[in-house]
Amino acid sequence: MITSAQLRQARAALQWTMQDLAEKANVHHNTVWRAENSKTEPGPAVAKIVAALEAHGVEFVGRRGVRLKRQT
């Protein structure tokens, strides 16, 4: 399961604001805030956030890590 800390780290790695991520994930910016602050349970909205981050090169590593995919 992806943690709220990983979501914050992933967004920071892409240098995105919460609003940037909300737009990419097609969710409200409050949804991003709740996901990053452990105020929501995993569900469709969190899955959309994770999918948007992964689509832009983020890899979630283990239970705590985040890294950007290498460009080939």
VEXSE-638209 format. One line per 8 residues: number of its first residue (from 0); their letters; for each residue x, y, z of N, C-alpha, C, CB. Coordinates in pm, 1 decimal, padded with zeros to 6 digits. Each point is the difference from the previous one (the first is absolute). Last residue first. Glycine has a CB too. Layout:
BEGIN
NUM = A = X/Y/Z/X/Y/Z/X/Y/Z/X/Y/Z  ...
//
This chain:
BEGIN
71 = TQRKLRVG = 01517.5/00630.9/-02102.9/00083.7/-00081.3/-00089.4/00008.2/00059.7/-00136.6/-00060.8/-00200.4/00126.6  -00033.1/00358.4/00421.9/-00036.9/00019.5/-00139.9/00093.3/-00083.4/-00086.1/-00086.9/00234.2/00045.8  -00063.7/-00333.0/00476.2/00107.4/00046.8/-00087.9/-00053.1/00011.0/-00141.4/00175.6/-00106.1/00146.5  -00483.1/00166.3/00296.2/00049.2/-00098.9/-00095.4/00110.5/00061.6/-00083.2/-00224.5/-00113.4/-00007.3  00122.4/00275.7/00509.2/-00041.5/00027.2/-00138.0/00061.4/-00106.4/-00090.1/-00018.2/00250.6/00044.4  -00123.0/-00322.5/00485.0/00106.8/00045.5/-00089.1/-00060.1/00028.4/-00136.3/00174.5/-00133.9/00125.8  -00286.0/-00011.1/00436.8/-00048.8/00058.5/-00124.4/00122.4/00035.0/-00082.9/-00213.5/00091.7/00108.8  00071.1/-00401.8/00383.0/00080.4/00069.7/-00098.8/-00074.7/00050.2/-00121.8/00181.5/-00137.8/00077.7
63 = RRGVFEVG = -00328.6/-00135.5/00323.2/00027.9/00139.8/00032.2/00065.0/00079.7/-00111.5/00021.4/-00073.7/00230.1  -00150.6/-00404.8/-00225.2/-00104.1/00060.1/00082.8/00021.7/00148.5/00025.7/-00029.9/-00220.7/00105.1  00228.5/-00010.6/-00553.0/-00019.0/-00053.3/00134.7/-00111.2/00071.2/00073.9/00239.3/-00061.0/00005.0  -00146.1/00318.5/-00404.5/00095.0/-00104.8/00031.7/-00022.0/-00045.6/00144.1/00167.5/00094.7/-00165.3  -00404.9/00182.9/-00281.8/-00011.4/-00019.5/00143.8/00080.8/-00123.7/00034.6/-00230.7/00109.6/00010.9  00269.0/00253.7/-00434.0/-00006.5/-00139.7/00041.7/-00008.9/-00003.2/00151.8/00132.8/-00078.1/-00203.2  -00230.6/00463.1/-00221.9/00028.0/-00035.8/00139.6/-00009.2/-00151.0/00017.8/-00089.0/00222.6/00078.3  -00002.8/00047.7/-00493.7/00134.9/-00047.0/00027.4/00035.3/-00036.2/00142.4/00055.5/00135.4/-00185.2
55 = HAELAAVI = -00485.4/00010.5/-00034.8/00098.5/00105.7/-00020.3/00138.0/-00037.7/00052.8/-00184.7/00164.8/00013.7  -00194.6/-00450.1/00027.3/-00001.1/00035.9/-00141.6/00103.5/00107.5/-00032.9/-00242.0/-00059.6/-00007.4  00163.9/-00069.7/00459.6/00072.9/-00104.3/-00073.1/00007.8/00033.0/-00149.2/-00075.3/-00170.1/00169.6  -00181.4/00454.9/00102.7/00141.6/00009.7/00036.8/00083.2/-00101.1/-00078.6/-00065.1/00078.6/00230.1  -00400.0/-00095.9/-00280.4/00052.8/00123.0/-00060.1/00148.7/00015.1/00029.9/-00225.7/00107.9/00021.9  -00004.9/-00465.6/00182.0/00013.2/-00022.2/-00144.1/00058.5/00123.0/-00069.6/-00195.2/-00158.3/00008.3  00089.4/00189.7/00451.2/00115.8/-00088.0/-00020.8/00023.7/-00020.7/-00149.2/-00044.7/-00115.8/00220.0  -00340.7/00350.9/-00105.0/00118.4/00078.8/00036.2/00126.6/-00080.8/-00027.2/-00132.3/00123.8/00176.3
47 = KAVAPGPE = -00278.8/-00339.5/-00226.2/00019.4/00095.9/-00108.1/00124.0/00085.5/00024.7/-00247.7/00003.5/-00040.0  00113.7/-00300.9/00376.6/00050.9/-00075.8/-00114.3/00025.6/00092.4/-00118.6/-00124.6/-00203.6/00079.1  -00086.2/00380.9/00295.5/00142.1/-00020.8/00028.1/00063.9/-00078.5/-00114.5/-00044.4/00003.7/00249.7  -00417.2/00055.8/-00275.4/00066.6/00129.8/-00013.0/00149.9/-00013.7/00024.3/-00210.4/00115.7/00073.9  -00071.4/-00503.4/-00016.7/00014.8/00043.0/-00139.5/00074.9/00132.8/-00016.3/-00210.8/-00120.6/-00046.7  00323.6/-00107.7/00498.7/-00120.4/-00017.7/-00080.5/00025.0/00051.7/-00139.6/-00145.7/00020.0/00203.1  00353.0/-00041.8/00350.0/00027.7/-00031.8/-00140.3/-00129.9/-00028.3/-00074.1/00225.4/-00092.6/00063.0  -00272.5/00419.0/00345.3/00032.0/-00141.2/-00020.0/00034.7/-00022.8/-00146.8/-00153.4/-00068.5/00190.4
39 = TKSNEARW = 00220.4/00539.0/00096.8/-00088.9/-00075.2/-00087.1/00047.2/-00144.0/-00009.8/-00054.4/00208.3/-00129.6  00287.2/00147.5/00357.2/-00138.4/00030.4/00037.2/-00100.1/-00074.8/-00086.9/00074.9/00224.2/00076.9  00440.9/-00165.9/-00061.4/-00061.9/-00119.6/00059.1/-00142.4/00024.4/00046.8/00225.3/-00073.4/00069.6  00066.2/00374.1/-00328.9/-00004.2/00020.7/00144.9/-00075.4/-00110.6/00072.0/00011.8/00244.0/-00040.5  00040.4/-00216.2/-00439.4/00135.2/00026.6/00049.6/00005.4/00017.6/00151.3/00050.1/00105.5/-00218.0  -00468.8/-00169.0/-00002.5/00083.0/-00118.7/-00024.4/00139.7/00018.5/00057.8/-00130.7/-00048.2/-00208.4  -00168.1/00414.8/00223.6/-00043.2/-00106.8/00091.7/00086.5/-00124.8/-00016.9/-00234.9/00089.6/-00007.1  00310.2/00269.7/-00291.2/00038.1/00036.8/00136.2/-00035.6/-00111.6/00098.4/-00033.2/00243.0/-00057.1
31 = VTNHHVNA = -00111.8/-00292.7/-00385.1/00145.7/-00017.2/00009.0/00045.7/00031.5/00142.2/00028.1/00060.1/-00245.2  -00471.6/00023.4/00153.9/00022.4/-00144.7/-00000.1/00148.6/-00029.2/00011.1/-00206.8/-00035.7/-00138.7  00064.4/00479.8/00083.5/-00023.0/-00046.1/00138.1/00021.8/-00150.3/00011.8/-00164.6/00186.4/00034.4  00180.4/00021.8/-00461.9/00124.3/00019.1/00076.7/-00016.6/-00039.6/00146.5/00062.2/00185.4/-00155.3  -00350.8/-00430.3/-00227.4/00001.1/00130.0/00066.1/00127.6/00012.9/00082.3/-00253.1/00005.3/00007.3  00264.4/-00315.2/-00445.2/-00068.3/-00001.4/00129.7/00005.9/00141.5/00056.9/00059.5/-00246.1/00042.4  00169.9/00043.3/-00447.0/-00142.0/00028.5/-00019.4/-00080.4/-00020.7/00129.2/00024.1/-00067.9/-00240.5  00465.8/00042.7/00145.7/-00075.1/-00117.5/00044.3/-00150.1/00015.0/-00021.0/00178.2/-00041.8/00166.9
23 = KEALDQMT = 00125.0/00396.0/-00275.9/00049.3/-00117.5/-00073.1/-00081.5/-00124.4/00033.3/00229.4/00099.8/-00001.5  -00324.4/00300.8/00238.4/-00036.7/00013.6/-00141.1/00042.4/-00123.1/-00079.9/00021.2/00249.4/00019.9  00106.2/-00226.5/00431.8/-00145.9/-00013.9/-00011.0/-00044.5/00007.0/-00145.6/-00026.4/00102.0/00227.6  00477.6/-00013.9/-00129.8/-00032.0/-00142.4/00010.5/-00149.9/-00023.2/-00014.4/00199.5/-00033.3/00148.2  -00052.5/00478.4/-00138.9/00053.2/-00067.9/-00119.0/-00040.1/-00147.2/00000.5/00194.2/00160.6/-00007.0  -00291.6/00090.1/00390.6/-00091.8/00031.5/-00109.8/00045.9/-00066.8/-00129.5/-00056.4/00219.5/00109.8  00331.2/-00246.9/00267.5/-00117.7/-00085.2/00018.4/-00098.9/00022.7/-00113.3/00031.6/00004.8/00249.7  00455.8/00098.8/-00391.9/-00083.3/00045.0/00111.2/-00113.6/-00101.2/00018.0/00057.4/00246.3/-00043.5
15 = WQLAARAQ = 00431.3/-00375.2/-00173.0/-00138.6/00037.2/-00023.2/-00060.7/00056.2/00127.6/-00020.4/-00176.8/-00177.6  00469.3/-00039.5/00044.8/-00009.4/00144.4/00022.6/-00138.9/00053.1/-00035.4/00245.4/00020.3/-00046.5  -00067.3/-00482.5/00065.4/-00043.1/00056.0/-00127.6/-00009.3/00152.9/00004.2/-00125.1/-00211.7/-00043.5  00240.0/-00026.7/00432.6/00098.2/-00043.0/-00100.4/-00032.6/00056.2/-00137.4/00038.7/-00208.9/00130.7  -00344.3/00273.2/00227.8/00117.8/00086.2/00011.6/00105.3/-00035.3/-00105.2/-00044.8/00023.9/00245.9  -00334.1/-00298.1/-00211.1/-00039.2/00131.0/-00052.5/00118.5/00095.8/00003.5/-00236.8/-00037.8/00077.1  00300.8/-00379.6/00118.1/-00015.0/-00014.4/-00144.0/-00036.7/00133.7/-00063.2/-00069.5/-00239.4/00030.4  00092.2/00211.1/00440.1/00133.1/-00010.7/-00059.8/-00008.7/-00005.9/-00152.1/00081.5/-00118.1/00205.5
7 = RLQASTIM = -00485.0/00111.0/00039.2/00064.1/00131.4/00011.6/00137.0/-00000.7/-00067.1/-00123.3/00041.3/00215.2  -00099.7/-00450.9/-00191.2/-00072.1/00089.5/-00090.0/00062.1/00139.6/00002.2/-00210.9/-00132.6/00036.6  00373.4/-00184.6/00266.6/00044.6/-00029.5/-00136.3/-00070.2/00090.4/-00100.7/00044.4/-00238.2/00066.2  -00182.2/00263.2/00381.8/00134.4/00056.7/-00014.8/00054.3/-00025.5/-00140.7/00041.4/-00034.0/00246.4  -00448.0/-00164.0/-00122.4/-00017.9/00143.0/-00024.0/00135.3/00068.8/-00017.9/-00213.3/-00004.1/00133.9  00193.2/-00510.9/-00265.3/-00022.8/00081.4/00118.9/-00020.5/00146.7/-00038.3/00138.4/-00160.5/00136.4  -00234.0/-00340.2/-00390.1/00072.2/00126.4/-00008.9/-00034.0/00084.5/00122.5/-00001.1/-00008.6/-00254.4  -00006.6/-00542.0/00222.1/-00084.0/00118.1/00000.0/00088.9/00124.9/00000.0/-00184.7/-00125.4/00122.3
//
